[in-house]
Amino acid sequence: MKAIRRFSVRTVLPARIEGLGVLASNLRWSWHPPTRDLFESIDPRKWADANEDPVKLLSRLSTDELAALAADDGFVSRVSAAKDDLDHYLTHERWYQRWSREEAAAGRVAPAAIAYFSPEFGITAVLPQYSGGLGILAGDHLKTASDLGVPIVGVGLFYKTGYFKQALSRDGWQLETYPVLDPDGLPLSLLREEDGSPAVVSVGLPAGRVLHAHVWKAQVGRVPLLLLDSDVPGNDEETRAVTESLYGGGGDTRLEQELLLGVGGVRALRLWSRLTGAPAPEVYHTNEGHAGFLGVERIAELVRDHGLAFDEALEAVRSATVFTTHTPVPAGIDRFDAAKINQFFGGSSSVPGVPVERLLALGAEDYEGGQPGIFNMAVMGLRLAQRANGVSELHGVVSRGMFDGLWPGFDDVEVPITSITNGVHAPTWVDREVYEVARRHLGTADIAGHDLWDRIDEVPAEAIWQTKRAMRTKLVQDARRRVRSSWLKRGAAAAELGWVDSVLDPDVLTIGFARRVPTYKRLTLMLSDKARLKRLLLDPERPVQLVIAGKSHPADETGKRLIQEMVQFADDPEVRHRIVFLPNYDIAMAQHLYPGCDVWLNNPLRPFEACGTSGMKAALNGGLNLSILDGWWDEWFDGHNGWAIPTADGVEDPDRRDDIEAAALYDLIENTVARQFYDRDADGLPRGWISMMTHTLKTLGPKVLASRMVEDYTTRLYGPAACAGRALNGPEFKGAKDLAAYKARVRAAWPRVRVDHVEPSGVSDSPQVGDRLHVRAYVDLGGLSPDEVTVQLIHGRVSDGDDLREMETAPLELVEGYDGGRFQFAGEQELTRTGSFGYSVRVVPRHPALATEAELGLARNA
């Protein structure tokens, strides 16, 4: 019989151990081992049965068990100490507070609050609100912001069924299930009005419908995470299902999710500030284009509450907005038919102060190569943000090429999309064995906090190798458990699974591969030559074993076929002890997988990997990367921290390219990786391998940390965005009005701006280093004044096609003016290097509130 209603009954804790409730409700426990140890000590078996979820554990304790704990003075003392430690963590000065003082001393004010919007957040397996790298990155961003004291507020959606749970059919086909999550049984609290009623955020939909949402709060250390939930009374059945599943639903669901995330998210922030007194965010960070409509809501607020015109409000909003793009492929961007946007934002659904034609223009692909009639969420995100970034150096290059149409007057290298390479939250992903060996041999587990990377050589090779074997053993045990469980679900009988006890070997070279399964990540590249792969796995002297995991989007039939091909190969009795596919890849699995692997494999189709942070997590656990030079590996591979798989760039036949790169992968594993792993000294230690491990930790450790990443975001993007926002959002918004008027004036005049004549001198027919090039440029500014533009000398190397490369710019100075709005500018440039040299002159807009000279996409070249 099915229940007609379900609800969770919350545990009432005795007064002496009330602190357990506080500890369980703050997700810091997910990355704080002492707190986890405290809960495990209550009852190790129940802790394991509760999947290491403190809220679930407490709910399963009887009144008598709780009373016994409250009567145990030793346990009560430990609870009190843990609660005091959490209080200290939440209130003690951290990096951001020190940085804020430095900013204040320099005459700058650090932002009081920063809003971070993302469609998914991977904090802990207990709260499954993530599908892959985007969500894991967002979770690491919040956890690290908490550790650093950065005043971030996260904004997302609460998905009642999360993403999905993955299982396998007998023939290896991916099966999806969607278990319903009860928010009352999760570490969440509902925002309530003063009278105790649930607080509600409402967003208008077409045809007069209204989408209502409750707001759940997850406390991520210091950082509140607000999650909007449409499954509330007052919504019809269709509307209640808007947040049912992550990236799920059909029809208008995706657009409605993004409307709720963006518009509803801003309203949730206003609600949060009203209920708690928290400061309103000064900076808004959009993690991918899904939350782009937050800019529309903020424009509407300024028009409504401050009487600004649309263009003035747009500038005020842009100045304090940061946009991060994570996708290296156009197919990864949400795009809607313009008619659909008109349906949601036009006519009776129009947003006061935001004409639908202006909104459509923000997302229009009105550039060479764009598609008319399409509304692009990433394009809107870029147009609504004054500062934007990719998530690795190479991804920045890719992004500048993808979106260069938005800045038509500039070369790709000048497109204003910078790079901040992702990082990972070490306390979440580094195994406790690593911390223990550091504590024993370096005197502290906080290597990063004490900047002890250079002392890693002091850890004895024997200790490093024993630690890695211990982590490999834990992975083998976890993999066997998961393989057995998977086969039972696939219909096998327990009696025919004896072979599972010999799956994997803690002394065999272990290679890991786990990620989402779009085609460009090439899950099955390693299967290109199955016979050769079998020989590698079964080599009698240097065997290799593979641990593989990954989910395909439920609608991606191609991805499912790739998984099935991999599973069917791994099912082969000849090799199934050397290769396993583990279903339902999630945070809990990853926390065993990264530490237990000797090598982390990544073989995407270059350059389609935006960053690829899983390899960073492996590196922090002493793993070596074996990867295509893509994402973060392209910038940080140094020849000693792993191996680069050669790429067949320029080969147009995709099958031939795969074959070439697969052969290179096999060669590396057989002739280099495996040989080095099994090259042992008289003590049985692979000294060369261990040397690579320590080198990896010393060189990559400081780089791959999310603390470096969040500090970069804070100093390079959040701080400048806050300053820009204050400059434009001051008394009566004078700055925003001035900038909007300036842009309108420049755009109107630009068709008349031209460089009439360039007059060089000072360089002979045989120039040499040290000569000085003198340039005079005669420019018609089309009615603009000289202080509204910059006239630049652009110089650099010249390609065979006369294109400038490695460009540098130098401003030319105003010399004099003439009738008709013409001016002379002049300057000089010393020749400092040999080889080809070329130059040109261009005019670009200039205004103190512009973040870059390329911001308007306007340039007039000679």
N, C-alpha and C positions, 0 to 999 in steps of 0.2 A: 504494500500500500504506500502511495506517495503522500508526503505531507502537503497540506494545503497552504502552509506558510512556514517559513523558517526564520529563526533569529538566533543570535548568540547571547548567552548569559555571561556577563562579565564577572570575573573573580573579585570577591571582596577580601582584601588582604588584612591580616591582623595588623594593628598599629605598629608593632615593633618591626615589622618587615614591609611596611608600606613602600619603602624605597625600591623594592623589587618592581613595583608597578611603573615607577619613573624610569628605572633602568630598562625595562622591557619596551616602553613606549618611545624611547629615543634610539633611533637606528644606529647610533654609534656602536652599539654592541656588535654589529655585524663586522666591524673592523677592529674591535678592541678585545684581544684575547682574554685579559683578566675578567672582563664582564662575562664573556662566554663561559669561562671556567667556573664562575660562580653559579651560573644557571645549571651547568652540567653536574656540579657537585650535589645538586638537590636530588637527582635521580638519573644516573647516566643512561639507563635503559629508556626511561620516559623521554629524556632529552633526545636520544636518537630516534625514537618513535615519532616525536614531534618535529622531526626534520630540523632540529636545532633552531626551533622558533620559540623564543621566550614567552610570547603571548600565548601560544598554543600549549606550551608546557604548563604555565600557571593555570590555564583553564582546566587542565586534566588532574590537578591536585585536589584531593578531597579536603574537606574542612578539617578533619583530624590531622592530615599530613601538614597542612598549613599551620595548625596550632602547634604541632611538634617542632616545626622550623622556628616558630616565634619563641618557643621555650628554650631553644638552643642558643645560649649566650655567645658561643663562638661564631655561630652562623650569623646571628644578629649583628655582631661586631663587623663581620666581613661585609654584610649588606650596607652598614653605615659607612664603612671605609670606601666602598665602591660608589655610593651615592655622593660622598664628599669629593671623590676624584672626578666624577662627572660634573659636579657643580664648579669645581676649579677649571675644568676644561671649558665650560661654557662661559666663564666670566674672566678668565685670566687674559692678560695682554698677549697678543700674538703678532705675527709678521705684519698684518695689515695695519694694526694700530701704530706700530713703529713707522711704517711707511707713511701713514697719514700725517704723523708729526713732521716727517721730513718734507712732505708736500706743503704743509702749512708754513714751515720755515722758508720755503721757496716762493711763498705767495700764492700757492694753489691749494684748493680745498678738495680733499678726496671725497668721492661720492658717499652719501650716507646710506644709500641702498641701491642695489642693482637687481633688476628682474631678469631671470634666465628662463626663456620659454623653450620647451622641447616637446615633441609629440610622444616621447617615451623616455623613461628613466630606469636604468638598471642599478638599483641600490643593493638589493639582496634577493636571493632566490625566494625568500619568504614573500616578497612583494613583486610578483611577476608582471611588470608593466614595461616590458622591453622585448624587442625582437632580435637585435643584433648590435653591431658596433656603435650606431648612433646613440642608442639608449645607454649602453655601457659607458660610453664617453661622457654622456650627460650625468650619469650617476657618479662617476669619478670626479667630474667637475664640481658637483655639489659637496661631496665628501672632502675634497681637497680645500675648497673654499672654507668649509667649516674648520679644518685643521689650521688654516692660515688666518682665520678670523675675518675673511672677506664677507661683507654684509650682503650676501646674495639671498634672494627669494626665488625659489623654483616655481614654475607654473606649468602644469600639464593636465592630462585627462586621466580619470580613473576608469579602466576597462574592466568590466565585470567578469569577462572570461580571459583577460590577459591577451597574450598572443595566441598560442595553442600549445597543447602537449603533443609531442611526436611519438608515434609508435610505428612498428613495421608489420606488414602483412607477411604471410608465410613466404611469398615470392619476393619480398624485399621492397614492396611499394610503401611509400610514406602514408601513414594514416594520421588524421588530426582529430583530437578531441578538445572540447572547450569546457573544462570544469568551471563551475560558477564560483566566484570568489565572494565571500561575505565580508564586507569592509568592517563589520563589527568584530570579526574575529582576527583582524589584522592590526598591526601597529599603526593605527590611524585614529584620528579624532575628528568629529564633525564640527565645523564652524557653526556656532549658534548665536542667535540674537540675545540681548540681555534678558528677555523673558523665557529663554530656554528653547525657543522654537528654532528649527534648522534655518540657517541663513540661506537665501536663495539668490542666484544670479540668473537673469533672464536675457534671452537674445531673440530678436524677431526673425521669423522665417517667412517665405513667400505665402501668399493667400491668407494673410492675417494670422498664421499660426505663430505660437511662441514656444521657444525651447527653454525650459527651466532646468536649473542644475543646482545640486548641493555642492558644497566644497569640503573635501576631506583634507586634513593636514597630516602629513608625515613629517616628523621631526628628525632631520638628518644632522645629528650633532647640533651645531649652532644654526643650521640652515632650515627654515621652514619650506616645505614643498607642498604647494596647493594643487589639489587634483580635483577637477570638475567632473561631476557624475550626473548623467542625464536620467538615470533610472530613479525617478522621483514621482510622487503623486502629483497630479496636475498635468503631466505629459500624456499624450495618447501613446498607444502601443508602439507606433513607428518612431516617435520622438524619444521614447524611453530607451530605444535600442541604439541610439546614436553612438553612445560610448560603450556598446556591448563588447566589441573586440577591437584590438589594435590592428589598423590597416585592413579592417574587415568591412562587411556590409556591401551593398550595391546601390545603384542609382545615385541619389544625392548624398549618401552617407558620408563619403570622404569630404565633400565640401562642407557639410554640416559640422563634421568633427573639427575642421580647420576654422570654421566660423566660431565655434564654441571656444576653441583653444585661443584664438587671437582676440576676438572681441570680448568673449566671456572671460578670458584670462585677465584682461585689463580691468574688467569690472570686479573680478575676484580680488585683485590687488587693492582696489579702492575699498572693497568690503573688509579686507584684512586690516588695512590701515584704520578704518573707522572703528572696528571692534577691538583692536589691540593698541592703537596709538602708534603703530610702527610707521616710520617715515615713508612717504611715497617714493618709489624708485626714481632716481635721477638718470639712470642709464637702463636701456632695454636691449637685451641680447637675444637675438632670434637664432636659435640653433636649427638651421635649415629653413626652407621656405614655408613649412607647414603652418607656422604661427604668424605669417606675414600680415594677416588682417589686424594684428594688434596696432599697426600704424594707422589703419583706417579709424579705429576707435579713438585713438589719441588725437587725430586730426579733428574728429567730430567733437571731442571734448573741448578743444581749444576754440573751435568756431562757436560752440554753444555757450561756453562759460566765460570766454574772454573777448568775443566779438571779432576774432581774427578772420580775414579772408582765407580761402582755401590755400592759396600759395604761401601765405604767411605762416599758417599752421603747419604746412608741409615742411617748411624750413626748420621750424622749431622742433618738429618731431625727428626729422632726419639727423639733426645735429647730435642728438643723444641716443642714437640707435646704432647697434653693432649687428652685422649679419655674418654668420658663418655658413659657408657652403661646404658640404661633405661629399657631394656626388661628383665623380669625374665623367659621368656619362649622361647625355640628355635624357635617356630613358628613365633615369632615377629622379626626375623632377616632376612634380605634380603640375599638370596642365589641364585647363578646363576650357570648354567652348565659351566664347565670349557671350553667347546668348544665355548660357546658364548663369554667368555672373550678372548679366542684366536682369535675369529673373529674380536673383537674390538681393540685388542692390538697386534696382530701378523701379520705376512706377510706384505702386503702393508700398513697396519694400525699401524705398530709397532712404538713405541715411541723411538726416538734415545736415547741411553744410558740406556734404561730400557728393557732388554730382556724379552720377554713374559714369558719364563719359570721361571724367577725370580719373576715376578709379580704373576704368578699362585701359586708359592710357598708361597707368603705372605698370600694368602687367602685359602690355602689348608687345608682341615680337615684331615691332615695326623697324626692323633693321635687316640688312642683307643676310639672307639665309633663314630669316624668321618665317613663321607661318601666319598669314593673316587670319583673323578671326579666332585666335587662340590667346588665352590668358595664362601667363606663365608665373607660377608662384615664386620661383627663384628670382626672376626678373623684377617682380614687384618688391621682393625683399631687398634687392640691391638698390633699387631706386628709392626705397624708403630709408636706407641706411647711409650715413655719411662715411662709415668705416666698415670694411668688409675684409674677410680673410678666408684662405683655404687652410687645410689642416696638415700640410707638409710643404716643404719647399717645392717639390715637383708638382704637387697638387695645386699650388699657387700658380705655377706656370700653365698647367692644364686649364685652370679656371680662367686665367686671363685670356687664354685662347678661346675658351667656350663663350665667354661673355664680352668679347672685344667689340661686338656690335653696339653695345651701349655707350661706347666712347669712340665714335667714328673718327675723330681727328687725331687719334694717338696710336702708336704701335703697341703691340701686345705687351712689351716689357714695361710700358708706361701706364697700363690699365691699373686703376687704383684698387687692386685686390692684393693684399699682403698675405703673408703666411705666418701662422703660429702652429708649429708642429705639435700634434697631440702628445699627451703623456698619460701615464697610468698611476693609479692610487696604490702605492706600495703596500700600505697596511692591509688592503683588501686582497692583493694578489700574491704577495710573497709568503711562502710557506713558513710556518713556525720553526721548522728545522733550520732554516737559514738564519733566523733571528737568534736561535740558540747557539749556533756555531759562532756567530759574531759576538754574542755576549761572552762566550767562554774565552775567545782568543783576542778580541779587541776591547773587551771591557764594557761594551754597550751594544744594545740592539738597535740603537738609533744612529745608524751609519750616516744617513743623510743629514740629520740634525747636527751632528758633530763634524760633518764634512770629512769622513774617514775613508773615502774611496781609495786614496793612495796607500792606505795601510792594509788593504786586502791581501797583499802578498805575505803579510805576517801570519795569515791563517795557514797552518800546515797542510800540505797537499793531501795527506792521509785523511784529515778532517773534512776537507772539501769533498773528496771522493766518497767517504762514508756517508756524508750528508746527502749527496746526490743519490746514492744507492738506496738510502732510506726513503727518499721521496719517490724514487722509481718503484720501490716495493709497494708503497701506499697506492700508487696509480694502478699497479697490477691487481692489487686486491679489489680496488674500486671497480676496475674494468671487468673483472670476473663476475662481480656481483651484478653489474649492469647487463653483461652479456647473458647471464642466466635468466635474469628477470625478463629481458627482451625475448629470449627464445620461448619462455613459458607463455608470454603474451601472444607469440606467433603460433602457438598451438602445440609446442613440443611437450612431451611428458618428462617429468623429472628424472625418470629412470634412464632416459636416453641422453642425458646431459653430463655424463661423467667427464667427457672430454673438456668441459669448461674449466675444470680444476687445473688444467695445464695450459690454459690460454695465457700467452705472454710469459716473459721470464725476466725477473729483476736484474739479470746480469747481461741482457742483450741490448745492443744499441737501439734506443727507442726514439722514433720519429713521430711527431704529432702534427696533425693537420685538422683544424676545426674552424669553421666559419659559415656564414650564410652561403646559399648555393645558387647564386645567379651564374649564368654561363661564363662570364668573364673571369670568375675566380678559379675556374677550371679544376673542379674537384677530381675529375677523372683523368687529368693529364698523366698521372702516374700509371694509368692502365693502358697507355698507348701501346706498349709492348708487354703483354701479360706474361709471356714466357720469360722474358728477361727479369721482370719484377719478381716472378716466382724464384728465379735463381738467386736474386739478392736476398729474399726473405729466408731461403733455405740453405744459404751458403754454410757449409760445415765448419768453416774456420771463422768467418766474419758475418754471422747472421744479422739480419735487420728485422725489427718489428715495427708495425705501423698502428697508431691509434688515431682513428678518424671519427669526426662528428660534424654535424651540420644540419640545418633546417632549410627547406625550400618553402617559399611562399605558397600557401595552399592553392593559389590560382596558377602557379608556374608549373605546367606539365613537363616542360623541358628539364627544369631543375629536379623534379621528382624522378624522371627517367635516369638522370645522372646518379642520384642516390641509389636507385634500384640496381644500376650496373655495378656500383661499388659494393653494395651489400651482397649481391650474388657472387662477386669474386671472393669476398671475405667469407662467404658460406662454404667455400670449397674445402672439403676435409683435408686436402693436402696442405693448405696454408692457414687454416683458420686459427691455429695456435700462434700465428705470427702477424695476423692482421685482424683488427676488429673495427666494426662500425658501431659506435655507441649512440643510441637514439636519445632524443630530447636534450640536446646541448643547451646548457644553462649555466648560471653562475656557479651553482654547487658543483657541477661536473668540472667546470673550468678550473676551480680552485685545487683540484687534484691533477688535472691534465697538464697545466703549464709547468708546475714544479717537477712532475715526474718524467718529462720528456728531455732527452739529451739534445735533440735537434728539433727546431720548429720550422716546418716547411710552409712556404707561401709561394705559389706559382701563378699569380694572376696574369692576365694579358696586359702587358705594359702599354700605356701608363694609366690603367683604369683602377688601380688601387689608390684610394684617396690617402690613407695613412697605413692602416693595418696594425692596430695596437696590440694584437695578441702576441706578436713576436717580441714586443717590449716586455710583456709580462713574463714570457719565457726567459728572456735575458736576465731579468732581475732575480730569477731562480737558478741562474747559472747555466741556462740553456743557450745553445749556439744557433744562430739563424742560418737557414739555407733557403735563399729567397731570390726571386727575380728582383732586379734593381728597380723597385717601384715603391711608392709611398715613402715612409720614414727611412727604409733601408737604403734608398737611393742616396740620401744625404749623410748617413752615419755609418755605412759599411766602410771599414778601413783595411780590409785584407787580413785581419787577425782576429776579428770578433765573429767569424762565421764564413759563409761562402756565398758568392753571387752566382746565380744560375745564368749562363749566357743567354741572350735574347736574339731572336732572328728578326730584328727590326728591318722593315723594308720588304719582307716576304709577304706578298699579298694573299697567297693561297692559305687560308686559315688552317687547313688540315696539315699542310706541309710545315707551316710554322710550328704547330703543336708537335709534330713528329721530331723536328729539329731540337726544340727546347726540351722535350721529354728525353731524347737521347743524351743531351747535355746533362740533364738531371741524373739519369742512371750512371753516367760516367763519373760524375762528382761523387755520388754515394759509394760506388764500388771502388774507385781508385784513390779517393782522397778521404772522404768522411769516415767510412768504415775502417780503412787502414789505420787512420790516426787514432780512432777510438780503441782499437784492439792492439795498438803498439804499446806493450807493457814493459816496465823495467823489472829488475830482479825482485822488487817488492810487490809486483803485480799492479803497479800504478801506471796509467797512461799520462806520463809527465807532459807531453806536448799538448794533449787535450786539456789537462788541468790548467796549463799555462794560458790557453785560449779562454777558458772559463774565467780565470781571474782578470785577464785583460778585458774581457767583455764587461765584467762588473765594474772595473775601474773606469773604463772609458764611456760606457753607455749608461751606467747607473745614474750619474748626475743629469744626464740629458733626458732620459725617458720618464722621469718623474712628473706626475701631474702637478706637483708643487711648482716646478719650473714653468709649466704651461699656464697655470692660473696666475702666477706672478707676471708672466708675459702679457696675458690678457689685461691684467689690472694696470700695468704701467704703460703699455703701448696702445690700448684701446679704451678701457673703462675710464681711466683718468682723463685722457684727452677728450673723450666724449662728454664727460661730466663738465669739463671746463667749457667746451663748445656749447653745451646745452644751457649753462648758466649765462653765457654771453648773449645768447639769443632769447632766453626766457626771462630776462630781467624786467625791470619796471616797464609796464605797458608793452612789453615784447618789442621794444624798439629795435633790437638787433635782428629779430626775425623779419620785421617789416622792412628794414633797410636791406637785408640780404635778398628778400623776395623782389623788391623793387629793382635792385641792382641786376639780378638775373634776368628780369623781364626786359630791362633796358639793353643789356648785352645781347640777348637773343634777337631782339628787334633790329639792332644795329649790325649784327654779325655778317649778314649777306653783303654789306657794303665795305667790310674791312678787307684790306688787301695789302700785300707787300709789293710796292710798285717797282722798286729797283734796289739791288744790292751791289755795293761798290767795294771790292777788296783792294788791299794794297799791302806793301811791306814784305811780300814773299816773292822770291825770284822764281825763275823756271826750274831751278834745282834747289828746292828748300832743304834745310837740314835742321836737326835738333837744335833748339835754342832760338831759331827765327821766330818772329812775332807776326802773326796774321792780324791786320787791321781791317775792320769791317764797318762800313756805313750803310745803314738801311733806311730807305725812304718809304714811309708807311702811311696809308690812308686809314684812319681809325673809324671812318663812317659815322662820325659824330660823337664817339666816345672820347673821354679825356685821357691823357697819357697815364694818369695814375690809376685808371681802371683796367689797364692791361700790362702785361710784361712782354717785351720784345726780346727774344732769345736768339743767341748764336748756338746752334746745335752742331756738334762735331763728334767725329769718331772714325772708326775704320770703315772701309767701303767694300761691299761685296762686288762680285763680277757684274751684278745687275745694278750697281750704283746705289744699293740700299745701305743706309748707315747702320753700323753695328757697334756695340759697346759705347753707346751714345753718352755724351756729357753735355750739360747745358751751362751757359753763362749769360747773365742778363746784359743787354745793351743799354747804355744810358741815354736819356733824352738830351739832344744837343740843341735843337731849336724847332720852332713851329712855323708853318706857312699857312697861307690862305687856303680855305676849303677843307680844313681839318686834316692837313697833311703834316707829318712830323719827321724829323731826322733823328735816328738813334745810332750810336756808335759804340765800339768797344774793340778789344784786342784779345788774342789768345796765343800764348806761347806754345810752340810745337815741342812736345816733351817725349815723343816716342817715334821710332822709325816705322817704316811700312806705309801701307796705304792710309791716306787721310782725306776725309771729305767733310764738308760743312754745308749748312743751310741756315736760313733764318725763319723764324715763325713768330706769330703773335698768339698769346693765350690770355684768357681773362685773369684778372687779379683782384682779390678782395680778402681782407684779413679773416673772414669767416669761412673761406673755402679750405677744406682739409688738404686738397691737392690741386695743382693747376689743371689736372685732367677732369675735375669734378663735373664740369658742364659738358664735357665731350666736344668742346669747341677749340679748334686750332686753325689758324690761317698760315699756310706755308708759302715760302717764296716760290 
